């Protein structure tokens, strides 16, 4: 049953979220939450907590002999970079392939938490279906969030032309297993949020007739973002990071940040081949003044294999392999760098933009929208990367010389002129979740009024 007074009070508070959300309870549903990761659900929880809301994030934990009882799970306290607290509540679940999860305990835990608002991240996952299956939750406003992309996925039309039998079967499986969760979550939500125009286009395929018209009224696009408290730009932090490494103030530093897992090997290999060809084109002085940092190594087979490849490089002194970093340390390395390479879409791409880095990646519809946030976001076919890297490295070397001259100037006014990197980082801060979350909440406030 809908508590109209409670919903209208929520609507009023959400219209001005930066005034504070103290007293508002928010439950976030996520099948993929991992502590300290830069996942959407993590950053939503942190941002809401920083705004004063009481936040609980519900995530699955594999059932075993210790989790068979239906005792109330013990909340685990988590912290935002600003020190705000939220709670992780682990729901005993049966974990299936492809991150799918089945549980019969989520609904009871959600009801017991008495939320004013539910935010469901990843609405093609079985975990979270309680939001539309359990009538006890039907009166609670719901934001459903989607990040669908065609790249690297099956066709979303199993009956399309030119598909192999295997592709048709994968697509048909999506239509019959995951698509019903997608359509029901769309129907249940008061606000649906797509991370890209491509995602909206995919969702549109699953809504027809009058339902499509109704959905259009409650749908918005908000891009995936980053933690602005961690990924911003500080010239002093850059200077300190370079002195520690040590790297010269005018040297050019390129960085790749990735999980070193088997499914990322091809992306790592593409970046490595491009960098090796790029080094071949530099003169001897430029080689000494150019550095390549690889972030994300672990004690696993892929990392050992990649390290062996670096050891065989003719430019081994210029390659630096770094272990997996938390957000703060990754931001430090981003500050030290000038240019970030991404062979495939990654949330670290937005984080790099937040620190003002030039970002180079292949064309990808799921990243096209980033062009409007900063001129330092570059999309070029991988086969053109070497030429692009030569051009960018020259430009960045000149930029570093200009920054050094400006910081050393005896004229105070010269020292206060923002660099191109500072301007770019400031522009990219509109992607930070501390801006994005209030924008989404204001949109929900408007949808509640219109409904």
N, C-alpha and C positions, 0 to 999 in steps of 0.2 A: 504494500500500500504506500502511495506517495504521501509524504508529510509535506504539504504545500508550503506551510510557514517556514519549515526548515530549509526547503529548497530555495525559497525566495530570499531568505537571509543569506544563504550561500551565494546566490546570484549577486547580491549587493556587495558582498565582500570581494568576490572575484573580479568585480569591475575595476577595483583599485588594489591589485595584489601587492604592489610595492609598499602600500600602507601597512602591510603586515597581515599574516594569516593565523595569528595566535588563536587557539581554540578550535581550529578546523582540523578534522581528522581526514587523512588521505591514505587510502590503501592502494599500493601499486602491485600489480600482478606481473610476474616475469618468469618464464621457463628457463631463462639463460643467465640470470644474475650471477656475477662473480665479483667478490669483494675487490676493491681497488682498480677494477677495470673501467675504461672510459665508455662503458655501454650507456645507451640511452636511459635505461631504467635507473642506473646508478646516479647519473647526473641529474635526473629528475628528482630522485629522493634527496640528494644533497641540496639542490636549489630550493625545493619546497621547505626543507628543514631550515635553511638559511632565512627564508621568508617568515618563519615562525610556526609553520604547520606541524602537527603531530603526524609523523609519517611512519607507516609500516610497509615493508616490502615483503610480499609473499612469494617464495621460490621453492622448488621441489628439492627433496633430498631422497636418495634411493632408500627404499624400504629394506630393512634387515632385522635381525633378531632384537636389536635395541630400539627400533622404531615401529614395532608392530602395535603397540598400545595406542589407544585413542586419547591419551593424556594430553593436556594442553601443551603445545610446544613452548619452550623457553625462548623469549625474544633475545636476540643477540644485538647488542648495541654497536652501531656503526657511527662513523664521524665524517663530516664534510671537511674540506680544507680550512674552513673558518671555525671549526670546532663544534658546529651544530650537530645534534644527535638525531638519528633515526634508528629504526629497529628492523632487523631481518628475522622473519618468522619462517622457519623451514617446515614444509609440509611433506610428511612421508608419502612417497609416490612410487609407482612402477615406471621406471625409465626405459623407454623404447628407443629404437634407432631413430636417427635424424632429429635428435633433441625432443622427440615427442614424449609426453608424460601423461600418465593416467593416475587420478587420485579421487577418492570419495570424501576427502576431509577438508578440501579448500573452502567449500561453501560454509560449513559450520564455523570455520575460523574467521572468515570474512564477516559473517553475521555477528559473531561475538565481538569483533573489533569496532562495531558500530560506526563505520566511516561516513563522512559527509560526501565524499567523492571517491570514485574508483578510477584509476588509470591503468589500462591494460596495454602492455607493450608486447608486440609480436602476436597479432590476432589471427594467425593461421595455426597456432599451437593449441593442442588439446587442453593443456594446462591453462585454465582461465575460463573454460566453458561454463563454469558455475555462474559467471556474471550474467549469462542469459538463460541458463537452465533453471536456476533456483528462484522461485517467486519471492522469497524473502528479501532478495537484493534488487527487485525490479524497480523500486522507487528511488534508488540511489543514482544520481547522475553519473554517467560513464563517459570517459574519453577513451576511445580505442585508437591505437597508433600502429601504423603500417610502414614497412620499409621494403617493398617488393621491387625487384629488378629483373629484367630479362637476361642480362649478361651472365653467362655461365649457368643458366638455368634451362629447363625444358621449355618447350613452347607452351603457352597458356591456352592454346587451342589444339586439342588432340586431333581434331578433324582437319587441320590445316594441310595445305599441299606441300609436297616435298619433304615430308617427315619420314624417318625410318620407323620400323616397327618398334624398336626400343624407345624412341622418342615419343611415339604415340602412346605407348604403355605408361611411361612416366607422366605424361600430361594427363592421361585418363585417370591415373591414380590420384593426381592432385585434385581433379574435378570431383572425384567421388569421396575422397578422404578429408582433404584440407579445405577445399572450397566451401563446404557447408559451414565450417567454423567461421570463415571469412564473411559469408553472407549474413549469418546470424549475428555476428559481432557488429556489423554495419547497421543492421536493423535495430539492435538493442541500444546503441550508443546515442547520446545527445550531441556528441561532437566526434567526427572521424578526422584523423590527421594523417596525411601522406607526407613522406619525407621528400618526395620529388614529383615533378609533373609526370614522369614515367610511371611512378607508383599509382598516381591518380588514374592514369589511362588503363593500367592493368585492372584496378578495382572496378572501373566502369564496365568492364566486360561481364561482371557478375551481378549487375543490378539492371533491371529492365522496367520499361513502362512507367507507371506512376511511382513505383519504388525508386527509380532513378531520379525523378524530379524531387522527391522528398529527401533523398540522400544528398543531392546537390545543395540543398538549403542548409545542411548541417556539416558540410565537408569543407576543410581548409588544408592548405599546404604550408608546412613549417619544416625547414631543413634540419637535418641532424647537426648538432653543434659540438661544443666542447666546454670544458671548465675554464671560464675566463679568469678565475682567481689564480689558476696555475699557468695557463697558456696566454700570456700577454707579453709585451716587450719592455725590457729594461736595459738600456745601454750599458749601465754599470755591471749588470749581471753578465752581459756578453763579454765585456772586457775581462772580468774576473775569470770566466770560464775558459777563455782563450789563453790567459796567462797560466792557468793550472794545467792545461793539456800537455805541453805548451804549443800554441799556434800563433804565428805572427799576425799582427793587426790587419795586414792587407792581404794575407793568404786567402785563398778560396777554399771553402769547406763544403763538401757535398755529403748528404746523409740519407741513409735508407733505414727506416724503422719497420720491422716486420716480425711476426711470429716465425721462428725457425722450426717449422713443421713440414711434413711431407707435402701437404696440400699447397704450401707456399713455395716449394722448390722451383717451379717453373718461373715464378715472378722474381725470385732471387737470381736465378740464372740469367734472365733477360737483363736485369739491372747490371749484373756483373759483366756480361759481354759488352754492353754499351759503354761501361766505364773503362774497360780495358781498351776498347777501340778509341775512346776519347783520349786516354793517356798517350796512346801512340801518336796522336796528332799534336801534342804539346811539345814545345822546345824544352831543353834541359832545365832552364831557369823556371819555367812555368810548372814543370813537373814537381820541382822541389817546393813550390809555393802552392800546391794543390793537394788536398787531403780528402780521403774517402772514409767515412765512418759508417759501419754496419752495426745496427742496434737490434738486439733481440735474441742473441745466441743463448743456448741452453746446454746442459750436459746430455745431449741426445745425438742420434746418428746423423741427422741433417746438419746440425751445427758442426760436428766433427768433419763431415764431408765438405762443408763449405770452407772451413778453416784450412783443410788440405788444399782446396782450390786456390785460396789466397796465398798459401805458401809457395805455390808454383808460379805465381804472377811475377812478371818481370818488374813490376812496380810495387813489390811487397812492402817496402818502407812507407808507402803512401796509404796503405790499407790499414784500418784499425777496427778490430772486431770487439764489440762490447756486449756484455751479457744483457739479459732482459732488464728493463728499467721501470721503476714506478713513475708516476706522472711527474713528480717534482724533478727527478733526475733527467727524465726525457726532455722536459722543458729546458733544463740547463744545457743539454747537448743541442737542442734546437737553437738556443741562443748563440751557441758557439758556431753553428753552421750558417751557410749563406743560401743553400739550395737543397730542397728535399725531392727525392725521386720516389714515385709510387707506380709500380707496374700494374697495380689493380686498385680498385676502390678500397679505402680504409678510413676509419674515423680519425686516424692520425693525420690524415690529409688536412682536415679542418683544424686540428691542433697546431700543425705546422703553420698554417695561415695565421692563426692567432698570435704567433710570435713574429710575424712579419716576414717569414721565409718566402723566397720564390719557390713555387711548387710546380714540378713537371710530371705529368702523367699522360697516358694514352687517352684518346677520345673515349668517352664513356657517358651515355645519356644520364646515368645516375649522378654524375658530377657536374653536368652542364650548368646547373643553377649557381655554382660557386663563382662563375665569371663575374656576376654582378656585385660581389662583395669585395673584390680586390683585383687590381690589374696584374698582380704577381702570380696569378694562377694561370698556368700554361698547359694546354692540351695539344700534344703532337703525336703522330704515329710513331711507334717505337723505332721503325727503320729510319726515322729522321732525327733520332735523339742525339747522335754524335754531333751533327752539325749544329743542332740547337744548343747543346752543352758548350760547344766552342764559343758560340755567340754570347750565351748567358754568362759564361765564366769571365769573358773579357769585360762585359758590362759590370759584373759584380766586383771585379778587381778594381775597376775605376771607381765604383761606388765606395769601396772600402778605403781607397786613397783619399777620396773627398771627405769621408767621415773622420779620418785621422787628422786631416788638415783643419777641419771645422772644430774638432775637440781640442786641438792644440792652439787654436787662434787666440791672440791676445785681445781680440775684440769680443766683449761679452755677448753682444747681439748675435754674432756668428755662431757661438756655442749653443745658443738656444733655438736655432732654426732646426725644426724636426727633419730627420733624414727620410728618404723614400721608404725605408723599412718601418720607421716609426709611424708614418702616415698610413701605410698598408695595414699594420697591426691594429691601429685604432679603428680603421674601417671594418676590419674583419671581426671586431668585438661584437658587432650586431648578431653574429652567429653564436655567441656565448649563451649558455643555458640560463644564466641569470637575466638575460634579455628575452630569450625564447619562451621560457616557462610563463612569465607574466603575460606575454602576448597570447599564448594558447589559453590561459585562464580567462583573459578578457574576451577571447572569442567564444569560449563556453558560456560566459555570462550573457553575451548577446544571443546565443542559441536558446538559452533557457527563457529569455524574454520573448523571443519569437515563437516559442512552442507553447 
